[in-house]
């Protein structure tokens, strides 16, 4: 005979030697009055859910759960809204998302208003026109996308000079793999006609073949950016980190990721957590090439310290497909500016170096997240994992293929054989589906980007992510894209790769918890798991799939504590800048930008 819900709840919270007469546990919170989607196949929906001490105390029928109500219990009426598990970040950059939250917004619709170079220039001018952004004399923008600009090209340094000639202007491409600097910024960063292209990166040139045109790809950009961030003051890093957490929370994330952390970012996040519990859990994966100094205790841990832990390492093997720097086995449909027909992108490192880092991670027991967008890069990863397995055995590596956008079916089969967990990027079908079809890959290859359907055919699970700040950390946009695969213009991008709404939800909750190896405490609403919860305006399993993106995150609850409320956020937004800390944050990012550009590039 099955024990009653009450008996199980009592056993769960019993204290004292022998626990012969445990006190009846009473809930801190009880949620009723709406759909409660558990993402637990054994008990898919319940009428009520109780929380005690940040854990799920009980869930089941309303009558049963309400027996755990005391005079001190807060009963939350969902008023027809839907309660689900908290979203978990399959892959993103919560620290860098802070920059996105604070810099000039250069995103195209629906996330911004930039549609051509003229509107990009005006957005930068408007941002810098605010007095609080002029404090330290730098103009910093994030999110421009040449594929969405009317001109279908990157801005030039001269076009950024038109925004400000004597002030450094730095704008970061939406992919995060390229940037454009104006002449002043190039000068301060040390780029000149004599600068050579670094391995794994390119400095785009003007017609003379020498003078930088302002666009920096991959290692050329990262090589300039990393020293800049190294110069940030602790208080400046803290502002960035907290801004990223706030943005993540507003989209329902209770577990966030910093998917390519620098040593200074790790130290900042760790030190902030030491001063008090973070609003969200943050798992960091430092760059295995440049940040091995922090892939160790006290940072590296299986458990969170006040919401923070280093969970493993990150390896980067190629670039961005929409930026046309990803490494492919077949040529790009239309080569980027300065490249000839037959261009296939390029690797970030040699096969030997890739194998060295994969083996290092397995030898040390580090979970390794590897950025692989192009199928040539995926081949390189598979080859490296094969070699490491021959040396160390399969074990439970927990290795993750990040993006795997152009994975061929045979490569998905190799993921299954080798135990490589895929974290796909279906948001590309919405943001860049048209671009991939018409310029990057061609219709056939574009239809198979982020092949979630092939994974499910093999019985594999996967995660879906946003890669913020590449896109906003918009959980519902991720969900919508994973289920629908419809581009901005309404074009279907590989409908055979679609998954069901329940599978799309699992890809951001239960399956994400499995990716993190945290499925015993997160990812579904089950007895004893963390009370990581999200209140949505509608039930995504009941609405028409094409309307999922319209669902709003009403509340984000971490360990039973509300860390975001849409109603409260709307009230705060209506207040003046002087009445909040936003002005201080914006001024700080201007100061950060100024500090970033005061260094010399080798």
C-alpha positions as CSV (number, residue, x, y, z in Angstrom):
1,X,0.0,0.0,0.0
2,X,1.3,3.4,-1.0
3,X,2.1,5.8,1.9
4,X,-0.1,8.9,1.9
5,X,1.3,12.2,0.8
6,X,1.2,13.5,4.4
7,X,3.2,10.5,5.7
8,X,5.8,11.0,3.0
9,X,6.0,14.7,3.8
10,X,6.4,14.0,7.5
11,X,9.1,11.5,6.8
12,X,10.9,14.0,4.6
13,X,11.1,16.7,7.3
14,X,11.4,14.6,10.4
15,X,14.1,15.6,12.8
16,X,15.5,14.1,16.0
17,X,17.0,10.8,17.1
18,X,14.8,7.9,16.0
19,X,12.1,10.3,14.8
20,X,9.6,8.2,16.6
21,X,7.1,11.1,16.9
22,X,8.0,13.7,14.4
23,X,6.2,17.0,14.5
24,X,3.8,17.5,11.6
25,X,5.5,19.6,9.0
26,X,3.7,22.8,8.0
27,X,4.4,24.5,4.7
28,X,6.0,27.9,4.3
29,X,4.2,28.3,0.9
30,X,1.4,26.6,-0.9
31,X,0.6,27.2,-4.5
32,X,-2.9,26.6,-5.8
33,X,-5.4,27.9,-8.3
34,X,-3.7,27.2,-11.6
35,X,-2.0,24.6,-13.7
36,X,1.1,23.0,-12.1
37,X,3.2,21.3,-14.6
38,X,5.8,19.0,-12.9
39,X,7.8,17.8,-15.9
40,X,7.7,14.4,-14.0
41,X,6.3,11.7,-16.3
42,X,5.2,9.8,-13.2
43,X,3.0,12.7,-12.0
44,X,2.7,15.2,-14.9
45,X,0.2,17.6,-13.2
46,X,-0.9,18.3,-9.7
47,X,-3.5,20.7,-8.1
48,X,-1.2,22.1,-5.4
49,X,2.4,22.3,-4.3
50,X,3.9,23.0,-0.9
51,X,7.3,24.5,0.0
52,X,9.2,24.3,3.2
53,X,12.8,25.6,3.8
54,X,13.3,26.1,0.1
55,X,12.4,22.5,-0.8
56,X,9.3,21.0,-2.2
57,X,7.5,19.6,0.8
58,X,4.5,18.0,-0.9
59,X,2.5,18.1,-4.2
60,X,-0.8,16.5,-5.2
61,X,-4.5,17.2,-4.7
62,X,-5.5,20.6,-3.2
63,X,-7.3,19.0,-0.3
64,X,-4.3,16.9,0.7
65,X,-1.7,19.7,0.3
66,X,-3.8,22.2,2.2
67,X,-3.6,20.0,5.2
68,X,-0.1,21.3,5.5
69,X,-1.3,24.9,6.0
70,X,-0.7,26.7,9.3
71,X,-1.4,30.2,10.4
72,X,2.1,31.2,9.1
73,X,1.7,29.5,5.7
74,X,1.5,31.9,2.7
75,X,-1.1,30.5,0.2
76,X,-0.4,31.8,-3.3
77,X,-3.3,31.8,-5.6
78,X,-2.0,31.4,-9.1
79,X,-5.2,32.9,-10.4
80,X,-5.2,30.7,-13.5
81,X,-1.5,31.1,-14.3
82,X,0.9,28.1,-14.6
83,X,3.6,26.9,-12.3
84,X,6.6,25.0,-13.8
85,X,10.1,24.1,-12.7
86,X,12.7,26.9,-12.9
87,X,14.5,27.2,-16.3
88,X,18.1,26.0,-16.4
89,X,20.6,27.6,-18.7
90,X,21.8,25.0,-21.2
91,X,24.5,27.4,-22.3
92,X,25.0,31.1,-21.9
93,X,27.3,33.8,-20.5
94,X,25.6,35.4,-17.5
95,X,28.6,37.6,-16.7
96,X,28.9,38.9,-20.3
97,X,25.1,39.3,-20.4
98,X,25.6,42.1,-17.9
99,X,27.4,44.0,-20.6
100,X,24.4,43.5,-22.9
101,X,22.1,44.7,-20.2
102,X,24.1,47.9,-19.7
103,X,25.4,48.9,-23.2
104,X,23.6,50.5,-26.1
105,X,21.1,48.0,-27.5
106,X,22.0,47.4,-31.2
107,X,19.7,44.4,-31.6
108,X,17.2,44.1,-34.5
109,X,13.5,43.5,-34.1
110,X,11.9,42.1,-32.0
111,X,14.5,42.7,-29.4
112,X,15.7,46.2,-30.6
113,X,15.1,48.9,-33.2
114,X,18.3,48.8,-35.3
115,X,17.5,48.1,-39.0
116,X,20.3,49.7,-40.9
117,X,23.6,51.5,-40.4
118,X,21.9,54.9,-40.0
119,X,19.7,53.6,-37.1
120,X,22.7,51.9,-35.6
121,X,24.6,55.2,-35.6
122,X,21.6,57.0,-34.2
123,X,21.2,54.5,-31.4
124,X,24.8,54.9,-30.4
125,X,24.5,58.7,-30.5
126,X,21.4,58.6,-28.4
127,X,23.0,56.4,-25.8
128,X,26.1,58.6,-25.6
129,X,23.9,61.7,-25.6
130,X,22.7,60.9,-22.1
131,X,24.8,62.7,-19.6
132,X,25.4,59.7,-17.4
133,X,27.0,57.8,-20.3
134,X,29.6,60.5,-21.0
135,X,31.5,60.3,-17.8
136,X,34.5,58.5,-19.1
137,X,34.3,59.0,-22.8
138,X,33.6,55.7,-24.5
139,X,30.7,54.5,-26.7
140,X,29.9,50.8,-26.2
141,X,27.2,49.0,-28.1
142,X,26.1,45.3,-28.2
143,X,24.1,43.2,-30.6
144,X,24.5,44.6,-34.1
145,X,24.0,41.9,-36.8
146,X,25.1,42.4,-40.4
147,X,22.5,39.9,-41.6
148,X,19.7,42.1,-40.3
149,X,21.1,45.4,-41.4
150,X,19.5,46.7,-44.7
151,X,23.1,47.0,-46.1
152,X,23.8,43.3,-45.3
153,X,27.4,44.2,-44.2
154,X,29.3,45.2,-41.1
155,X,29.7,48.9,-40.4
156,X,33.1,50.4,-41.2
157,X,35.4,52.2,-38.9
158,X,34.6,55.4,-40.8
159,X,30.9,54.9,-40.2
160,X,31.6,54.6,-36.5
161,X,33.9,57.6,-36.8
162,X,30.7,59.5,-37.9
163,X,29.2,58.7,-34.5
164,X,32.3,60.1,-32.7
165,X,35.7,60.6,-34.1
166,X,37.7,61.5,-31.0
167,X,35.9,59.1,-28.7
168,X,36.5,55.3,-28.9
169,X,33.5,53.4,-30.3
170,X,33.4,49.6,-29.8
171,X,30.4,47.6,-31.0
172,X,30.1,43.9,-30.4
173,X,28.4,41.7,-33.0
174,X,25.4,39.7,-31.9
175,X,27.3,36.4,-32.3
176,X,29.9,37.6,-29.8
177,X,32.6,36.4,-32.2
178,X,33.2,39.6,-34.0
179,X,33.3,43.4,-33.2
180,X,33.8,46.6,-35.0
181,X,36.0,49.4,-33.7
182,X,36.2,53.0,-34.9
183,X,39.6,54.5,-35.8
184,X,40.2,55.8,-32.2
185,X,39.4,52.5,-30.7
186,X,41.7,50.6,-33.1
187,X,44.4,53.1,-32.3
188,X,44.0,52.6,-28.5
189,X,43.9,48.8,-28.9
190,X,47.1,48.9,-30.9
191,X,45.9,47.7,-34.3
192,X,47.7,49.2,-37.3
193,X,48.5,48.2,-41.0
194,X,51.5,46.3,-39.6
195,X,49.4,44.1,-37.3
196,X,49.4,40.5,-38.3
197,X,46.4,38.1,-38.2
198,X,46.6,35.9,-35.1
199,X,46.1,32.2,-35.4
200,X,42.4,31.4,-35.2
201,X,41.4,35.0,-36.0
202,X,41.4,37.7,-38.7
203,X,41.7,41.5,-38.9
204,X,39.6,42.5,-41.8
205,X,41.3,45.0,-44.1
206,X,40.5,47.8,-46.5
207,X,41.1,47.8,-50.3
208,X,44.8,48.3,-49.8
209,X,45.0,44.9,-48.1
210,X,46.7,46.4,-45.0
211,X,44.7,49.0,-43.2
212,X,42.2,47.5,-40.6
213,X,38.6,48.3,-41.7
214,X,37.4,48.0,-38.1
215,X,36.1,44.5,-38.1
216,X,37.9,42.0,-35.9
217,X,37.1,38.2,-36.0
218,X,37.5,35.6,-33.3
219,X,41.0,35.5,-31.7
220,X,41.7,39.0,-33.1
221,X,38.7,40.3,-31.2
222,X,39.0,38.0,-28.1
223,X,42.7,38.8,-27.9
224,X,41.9,42.4,-27.6
225,X,39.0,41.9,-25.3
226,X,40.5,39.6,-22.7
227,X,43.2,42.1,-21.6
228,X,40.6,44.8,-21.5
229,X,38.5,42.8,-19.0
230,X,41.6,41.9,-17.0
231,X,41.9,45.6,-16.2
232,X,38.4,46.0,-14.8
233,X,38.2,46.9,-11.1
234,X,36.4,44.5,-8.8
235,X,33.4,46.9,-8.3
236,X,33.1,47.2,-12.1
237,X,33.0,43.5,-12.6
238,X,30.5,43.2,-9.8
239,X,28.1,45.7,-11.6
240,X,28.3,43.6,-14.8
241,X,27.7,40.3,-13.0
242,X,24.7,41.5,-11.0
243,X,23.2,43.1,-14.1
244,X,23.5,39.7,-15.9
245,X,21.8,37.9,-13.0
246,X,18.9,40.4,-12.9
247,X,18.3,39.9,-16.7
248,X,18.4,36.1,-16.4
249,X,16.0,36.2,-13.5
250,X,13.5,38.2,-15.5
251,X,13.2,35.4,-18.0
252,X,12.6,32.7,-15.4
253,X,16.1,31.2,-15.0
254,X,16.9,29.8,-11.6
255,X,20.2,28.3,-12.8
256,X,22.5,30.4,-15.0
257,X,25.8,29.6,-16.7
258,X,29.0,31.5,-17.4
259,X,30.1,29.5,-20.3
260,X,33.6,30.9,-21.0
261,X,34.8,32.5,-17.9
262,X,38.0,34.4,-17.4
263,X,40.0,34.2,-14.2
264,X,38.9,37.7,-13.1
265,X,35.3,36.9,-13.8
266,X,35.5,33.7,-11.7
267,X,37.1,35.6,-8.9
268,X,34.4,38.3,-9.1
269,X,31.5,35.8,-9.0
270,X,33.1,33.8,-6.2
271,X,33.7,36.9,-4.1
272,X,30.2,38.2,-4.7
273,X,28.8,34.9,-3.6
274,X,31.0,34.9,-0.5
275,X,29.3,38.2,0.7
276,X,25.8,36.7,0.4
277,X,23.7,34.1,-1.4
278,X,23.2,34.9,-5.1
279,X,19.7,35.3,-6.5
280,X,20.3,32.4,-8.8
281,X,22.7,29.4,-9.0
282,X,25.6,30.2,-11.3
283,X,27.8,27.4,-12.8
284,X,31.0,28.7,-14.4
285,X,33.1,27.0,-17.0
286,X,36.5,28.8,-17.3
287,X,38.3,28.8,-20.6
288,X,40.6,25.8,-20.5
289,X,43.3,27.6,-22.5
290,X,43.5,30.8,-20.5
291,X,41.9,30.1,-17.1
292,X,43.2,26.8,-15.7
293,X,44.3,28.8,-12.6
294,X,40.6,28.8,-11.4
295,X,39.6,25.3,-12.5
296,X,40.6,24.1,-9.0
297,X,39.5,24.4,-5.4
298,X,38.0,26.5,-3.9
299,X,36.3,27.4,-7.1
300,X,35.8,24.0,-8.7
301,X,33.2,22.1,-6.8
302,X,30.2,19.7,-7.2
303,X,28.2,21.9,-4.8
304,X,27.3,25.5,-4.8
305,X,28.8,28.0,-2.4
306,X,26.0,30.6,-1.8
307,X,24.9,29.9,-5.4
308,X,28.2,29.8,-7.2
309,X,30.5,27.0,-8.4
310,X,33.0,26.3,-11.1
311,X,31.5,23.2,-12.7
312,X,34.1,22.4,-15.3
313,X,36.0,23.9,-18.3
314,X,35.2,25.4,-21.7
315,X,37.0,24.7,-25.0
316,X,36.4,26.7,-28.2
317,X,37.1,25.0,-31.5
318,X,35.6,27.4,-34.1
319,X,33.5,30.4,-34.6
320,X,30.0,31.6,-35.6
321,X,28.0,30.4,-38.6
322,X,26.0,33.6,-38.9
323,X,29.3,35.5,-38.7
324,X,30.7,33.0,-41.2
325,X,33.7,32.1,-39.1
326,X,32.4,28.6,-38.1
327,X,34.6,25.8,-39.5
328,X,32.7,23.7,-42.1
329,X,33.5,20.7,-44.3
330,X,31.6,22.2,-47.3
331,X,31.9,25.9,-48.4
332,X,29.8,28.7,-47.3
333,X,27.0,29.5,-49.8
334,X,28.2,33.1,-50.1
335,X,31.7,33.8,-48.8
336,X,32.2,36.7,-46.4
337,X,33.8,40.0,-47.5
338,X,37.5,39.4,-48.5
339,X,37.1,35.6,-49.0
340,X,37.0,33.7,-52.2
341,X,34.6,31.0,-53.3
342,X,35.2,27.7,-51.5
343,X,35.8,29.4,-48.2
344,X,34.9,27.0,-45.3
345,X,35.7,29.1,-42.2
346,X,38.6,28.0,-40.0
347,X,39.6,26.2,-36.8
348,X,40.5,27.8,-33.6
349,X,43.4,25.3,-33.1
350,X,45.1,22.3,-34.5
351,X,43.8,18.7,-34.0
352,X,46.8,18.0,-31.7
353,X,45.9,20.9,-29.4
354,X,42.2,20.0,-29.4
355,X,43.1,16.4,-28.4
356,X,45.5,17.7,-25.7
357,X,42.7,19.8,-24.0
358,X,40.1,17.1,-24.3
359,X,42.5,14.6,-22.7
360,X,43.4,17.1,-20.0
361,X,39.8,17.5,-19.0
362,X,39.1,13.8,-18.9
363,X,42.3,13.1,-17.0
364,X,41.4,15.7,-14.3
365,X,37.7,14.7,-14.2
366,X,36.5,18.1,-15.4
367,X,33.2,18.4,-17.2
368,X,34.2,19.9,-20.6
369,X,31.9,22.1,-22.6
370,X,33.2,22.4,-26.2
371,X,32.0,25.1,-28.6
372,X,31.5,23.4,-32.0
373,X,29.3,25.2,-34.6
374,X,30.7,23.8,-37.9
375,X,30.7,20.2,-38.8
376,X,34.5,20.2,-39.3
377,X,34.9,21.4,-35.7
378,X,32.5,18.7,-34.6
379,X,34.7,16.1,-36.4
380,X,37.7,17.5,-34.5
381,X,35.9,17.1,-31.2
382,X,34.7,13.5,-32.0
383,X,38.2,12.5,-33.0
384,X,39.6,14.0,-29.8
385,X,37.1,12.3,-27.5
386,X,37.6,9.0,-29.3
387,X,41.4,9.3,-28.6
388,X,40.8,10.2,-25.0
389,X,38.4,7.3,-24.5
390,X,41.0,4.9,-25.8
391,X,43.4,6.2,-23.2
392,X,41.1,6.7,-20.2
393,X,38.0,4.7,-20.9
394,X,34.5,6.1,-21.4
395,X,33.6,6.8,-17.8
396,X,30.9,9.4,-17.0
397,X,32.7,12.4,-18.5
398,X,29.6,14.6,-18.9
399,X,31.2,16.2,-22.0
400,X,28.9,18.6,-23.8
401,X,28.9,19.7,-27.4
402,X,27.8,23.3,-27.3
403,X,25.7,24.5,-30.3
404,X,26.6,21.6,-32.7
405,X,24.5,23.5,-35.2
406,X,25.7,21.9,-38.4
407,X,26.0,18.4,-37.0
408,X,25.5,15.7,-39.6
409,X,23.3,12.7,-38.8
410,X,26.5,10.5,-38.5
411,X,27.9,13.0,-36.0
412,X,24.7,12.9,-33.9
413,X,25.1,9.1,-33.9
414,X,28.7,9.6,-32.7
415,X,27.5,11.8,-29.9
416,X,25.3,8.9,-28.8
417,X,28.1,6.4,-29.1
418,X,30.6,8.5,-27.1
419,X,28.2,9.8,-24.5
420,X,28.6,13.4,-25.7
421,X,25.6,15.5,-24.5
422,X,24.4,17.9,-27.2
423,X,23.3,21.4,-26.2
424,X,21.7,22.8,-29.3
425,X,20.9,26.3,-30.4
426,X,17.5,26.2,-32.1
427,X,17.0,30.0,-31.6
428,X,19.0,30.3,-34.8
429,X,16.0,29.0,-36.7
430,X,14.1,32.2,-35.7
431,X,16.9,34.8,-35.7
432,X,19.0,33.6,-38.6
433,X,17.0,30.9,-40.4
434,X,16.6,33.0,-43.5
435,X,20.2,34.1,-43.4
436,X,21.4,30.5,-43.1
437,X,19.2,29.4,-46.0
438,X,20.0,32.3,-48.4
439,X,23.6,33.2,-47.6
440,X,25.4,30.9,-45.0
441,X,24.6,27.2,-45.7
442,X,21.9,27.0,-48.3
443,X,18.4,25.6,-47.8
444,X,19.3,21.9,-47.4
445,X,22.0,22.3,-44.7
446,X,20.1,25.1,-43.0
447,X,17.1,22.8,-42.6
448,X,19.2,20.6,-40.3
449,X,20.8,23.2,-38.0
450,X,20.5,22.2,-34.4
451,X,19.1,18.7,-35.3
452,X,17.0,18.0,-32.3
453,X,14.8,15.7,-34.3
454,X,17.7,13.4,-35.1
455,X,18.7,13.3,-31.5
456,X,15.2,12.2,-30.4
457,X,15.1,9.5,-33.2
458,X,18.1,8.0,-31.4
459,X,16.4,8.3,-28.0
460,X,18.9,11.0,-26.9
461,X,18.1,13.9,-24.7
462,X,19.5,17.4,-25.3
463,X,19.3,21.0,-24.0
464,X,18.2,24.1,-25.9
465,X,20.0,27.4,-25.1
466,X,20.1,31.1,-25.9
467,X,23.9,31.7,-25.6
468,X,23.2,35.1,-24.1
469,X,24.4,37.7,-24.8
470,X,24.2,36.4,-28.4
471,X,20.5,36.7,-27.9
472,X,18.5,37.9,-24.9
473,X,18.3,35.1,-22.3
474,X,14.6,34.8,-23.4
475,X,13.4,31.4,-22.2
476,X,10.2,31.5,-24.1
477,X,11.9,32.5,-27.3
478,X,14.2,29.5,-26.9
479,X,11.1,27.3,-26.2
480,X,9.2,28.7,-29.2
481,X,12.1,28.1,-31.6
482,X,12.8,24.6,-30.4
483,X,9.2,23.6,-30.9
484,X,8.3,25.6,-34.1
485,X,11.5,26.2,-36.1
486,X,10.0,29.2,-37.8
487,X,12.1,32.2,-39.0
488,X,11.5,35.9,-38.4
489,X,9.8,36.0,-41.8
490,X,7.6,32.9,-41.2
491,X,9.7,30.4,-43.1
492,X,9.8,26.9,-41.8
493,X,13.4,25.8,-41.1
494,X,13.6,22.0,-41.0
495,X,10.1,21.0,-39.7
496,X,11.3,17.4,-39.5
497,X,13.6,18.5,-36.7
498,X,10.7,19.8,-34.5
499,X,10.0,18.4,-31.1
500,X,6.9,18.4,-28.9
501,X,6.1,21.2,-26.5
502,X,6.8,18.8,-23.6
503,X,10.1,17.9,-25.0
504,X,10.9,21.6,-25.6
505,X,10.1,22.2,-21.9
506,X,12.2,19.3,-20.7
507,X,15.1,20.7,-22.8
508,X,15.2,23.7,-20.5
509,X,14.4,22.0,-17.2
510,X,14.8,18.3,-16.5
511,X,17.2,17.5,-19.3
512,X,19.2,20.6,-18.5
513,X,19.5,19.3,-14.9
514,X,20.8,16.1,-16.3
515,X,23.4,18.0,-18.3
516,X,24.6,19.7,-15.1
517,X,24.4,16.3,-13.2
518,X,21.9,18.0,-10.8
519,X,18.8,16.0,-11.7
520,X,18.4,14.8,-8.1
521,X,17.7,18.3,-6.9
522,X,16.5,20.3,-9.9
523,X,14.7,20.2,-13.2
524,X,11.2,18.9,-12.2
525,X,8.7,19.4,-9.4
526,X,9.2,16.4,-7.2
527,X,9.2,15.8,-3.5
528,X,12.5,17.0,-1.8
529,X,13.8,18.9,-4.9
530,X,14.7,22.5,-4.7
531,X,11.7,24.9,-4.9
532,X,13.1,26.5,-8.1
533,X,9.9,27.6,-9.8
534,X,8.5,29.9,-12.5
535,X,5.0,31.3,-12.8
536,X,3.9,31.7,-16.4
537,X,1.0,33.7,-17.8
538,X,-0.3,30.6,-19.6
539,X,0.3,26.8,-19.9
540,X,2.8,26.2,-22.7
541,X,1.5,22.6,-23.1
542,X,-2.1,23.9,-23.8
543,X,-1.6,26.9,-26.0
544,X,-1.1,26.8,-29.7
545,X,2.7,26.1,-30.2
546,X,3.1,29.2,-32.4
547,X,2.0,31.4,-29.5
548,X,4.5,30.1,-27.0
549,X,6.8,33.1,-27.4
550,X,3.9,35.3,-26.2
551,X,3.8,33.7,-22.8
552,X,5.2,36.0,-20.1
553,X,7.3,35.1,-17.1
554,X,5.3,36.5,-14.1
555,X,7.5,35.3,-11.3
556,X,10.8,33.6,-10.8
557,X,11.3,31.7,-7.5
558,X,14.6,30.4,-6.3
559,X,14.7,28.0,-3.3
560,X,11.2,29.3,-2.4
561,X,12.1,33.0,-2.5
562,X,10.8,35.2,-5.2
563,X,13.7,36.8,-7.1
564,X,11.7,38.4,-9.9
565,X,8.2,39.7,-10.2
566,X,6.9,41.1,-13.5
567,X,4.4,43.3,-11.6
568,X,7.1,44.7,-9.4
569,X,9.5,45.2,-12.4
570,X,6.8,47.2,-14.2
571,X,6.4,49.4,-11.2
572,X,10.1,50.0,-10.9
573,X,10.4,50.7,-14.7
574,X,7.9,53.5,-14.3
575,X,10.1,55.3,-11.8
576,X,12.6,57.9,-12.9
577,X,16.3,57.0,-13.4
578,X,17.1,59.1,-10.3
579,X,14.9,56.9,-8.2
580,X,16.7,53.7,-9.1
581,X,20.3,52.4,-9.5
582,X,20.1,52.2,-13.3
583,X,21.9,55.5,-13.8
584,X,24.7,54.4,-11.6
585,X,25.0,51.1,-13.6
586,X,25.0,52.9,-16.9
587,X,27.7,55.3,-15.8
588,X,29.7,52.3,-14.5
589,X,29.6,50.6,-17.9
590,X,30.9,53.8,-19.5
591,X,33.7,53.8,-17.0
592,X,34.3,50.1,-17.8
593,X,34.5,50.8,-21.5
594,X,37.1,53.5,-21.0
595,X,39.2,51.2,-18.9
596,X,38.9,48.4,-21.4
597,X,40.4,50.5,-24.2
598,X,43.5,51.7,-22.3
599,X,45.8,48.8,-23.2
600,X,48.2,47.9,-26.0
601,X,47.4,45.0,-28.3
602,X,50.4,42.9,-29.4
